[in-house]
Every structure is written in structure tokens, then in C-alpha cells.
Amino acid sequence: MTLLKVNNLSKKYAEKYAIKDISFEIEQGEFFTLIGPSGAGKTTLLRLIDLLEPPTSGQIEYNGWSLQTLPKKKIVHARREMGFVFQNPVVFSSTVKANVAYGLNFRKLSTDEIDERVQSALDMVGLRGFEERKALTLSGGEIQRVALARTLATEPNLLLLDEATADLDPTNVALIEKVLKKFNKEKEVTIVMATHNFFQAKRLGDSVGFLMEGEMIEIGTTDQIFNNPSDKRTEAFISGEMIY
């Protein structure tokens, strides 16, 4: 089943397009990775999907809904089915538990259900026992895991990640990748992950999209993109011949 459909999507700032005329589809339960040089439009694309800003033109369909024409109440519902983990997450000057519970407090859940979800999310990211620690005292890798737990606790149907492991040490990268793979396979959560790390895209992705200068150059299975790309620009970028 197609969960996400992007149709002729463009975003223009002043006189320059950040992304231009992009179209693709993602199936329910798919792990889709976005690769491309810095400034290619990966972050912009994720922000448009998450409705953090409107497109200049084009349409995004989520679970059969056209997000550009939904009434406000249904937009809120759609966004609550999405989660976004940023490269540089924000945590509040409160406990780890309070940070992870933050999004749940808006969902009219019981105290017991909130506690259960918080504990489950902390277990997933290896932070059980950190509940009463101040989030701002944690290491960078631990803070990113708190941010991931906060998103996972909302049980998203679509998880968006923007270079979420870019500045982390190998131990934290491996732990987060393990969590993402488990969440994707066991919960059938659809994941769209922007990453500059080719090896990470190979390890995690069912499929890959290559963005360059705001255009989706090529989309294919992970094996096809990395071993037999059809576009010369994809081949040059992956081989390191294209230098930015």
C-alpha cells in the first residue's frame, strides 16, 4: 500500500528553487533513504512532508489524504501520525522522563499510558534508568537518543530523520541504527531518512533517492542505486568523482 505520494513538488525561496518538480512514492513499511550533497534539498523535502512549511507548488498525499487541501483538524491528525528527528535536537531543561513525555501530554492519554510509553521508548534507546536525570546534562549521543525516544513514544506511522546520526560517535550510531531497523521491521513503521553516509544508506535502506541541486536524479532499490545506477550523476557522486 502506498503511504506517501509526492507529486511535482517544488519549493522556491526568493529566486532560487530548493527543490524542483519532485515526484516519488513510498510504500507502507518501507525504509527510504535520501542521499545527496549538502544543499541538495534533503532537509527542505523532509520539512515539506512534515508540513513545517508549505510547498510553492505540487502536492503531498499521505495515507490517501491530500495534505494541501485537508481541513485543519485533519492536518493535526495527520501530523500526529508523523515524527521528525533533527540533526541537532532540542531538549528542555527538565528531566529525561519529562522530555520523552512531552508530545504525549497533548494526546489526552492517561497517566499510566504515558508512563508505559515513556518506559518502553527509553528501553528501546537504552536509556532505562535515566528518567530523573536532567536532559541538558547528557552527552550529545544521549541527547539524540532522548530525542528519538520522544518521537518513538508517540508511535508514529511515518518517521522522518534528518542526518540524525551525523555528529555521533560509532557506539551511538550503531545503537540508533539498531533501534530504527527494529522499529521499521517489527512495527512496520515507514521511515524516510536523509543521510550523507553511504554505508548507512546501504545498511538501512530498502530504497534510495539521490537528490542534487533540488532535483530527484534517481530512485531505486538500494542494491540498484549503489551497484548499478542508471544516471551518470548518481554514479559520479557515489564513486567520489563528483566533488562539492
Steps between C-alpha positions, in 0.01 A plus 500: 500500500630844408532713815669812362468646152683815395376660177697768313612659827696826491620749760639837399671752727533845341629422151646156569338158512602287799320205342343491157231278347564194718274195475528162673303243703582312820325182614374430850785345701771608257836634619588774251833681519583835341856567393659799333752778559447779752247749370334244274158554659475200733402703809253712304329191364460351848365828638240517223387143565464579871298814417748726678473729199283506187623412151510759226322254272413132482322259729580262784265209561523314829295186559263607224458856626611801299678697773468832317119484502427340839299698756695610806374224733605227258839665448558477875402133485734433207791677668448297816563190292839641399818541702808707417849459649740782416878500474525744791207419729357732761454369853339689783660590833306227677537130564546236236158362591333839453672546163387161370146555629472846343313404182278254684361771726311647203332172409255466790658177622472371855791540738553124500515482121743791485725332756483171311590660168785700655651188658462302179667773293787536748550124494520508119776763499692354794424777749299316764613641836553851358143613578586754770824628348501852361499475122740790451770322702518207259753438225421586139427138414276456803310819414437371149372174648265699727372684193449169319320353804275808514398437140465122531277542807237666278490180291530670161388331182752705299840581650715772341869536590731777387865394538403374844834324562733738315697631800491191721767251602492148351344346813201734494467468122487121526246512783270742316523299177403185691198679648392630160529161332302334779233771499470475123477120481300418812259795496490538118567871548589682179831685528644775280858577601732763354862399543836597355640161604494259205576201722206588724269527199619157383451345844153639566318587180262289297517773238699817435433837342789713374442876521723757332440874460137459604419227247434132562753355261426134558301265723550126526565208729806533719681233300417663168601852602834400650596221261336588170378863490333603177598868513861610450463768770400238757796285402739796523370604841518152650847433359632831636572643156248780556658737751299774677 
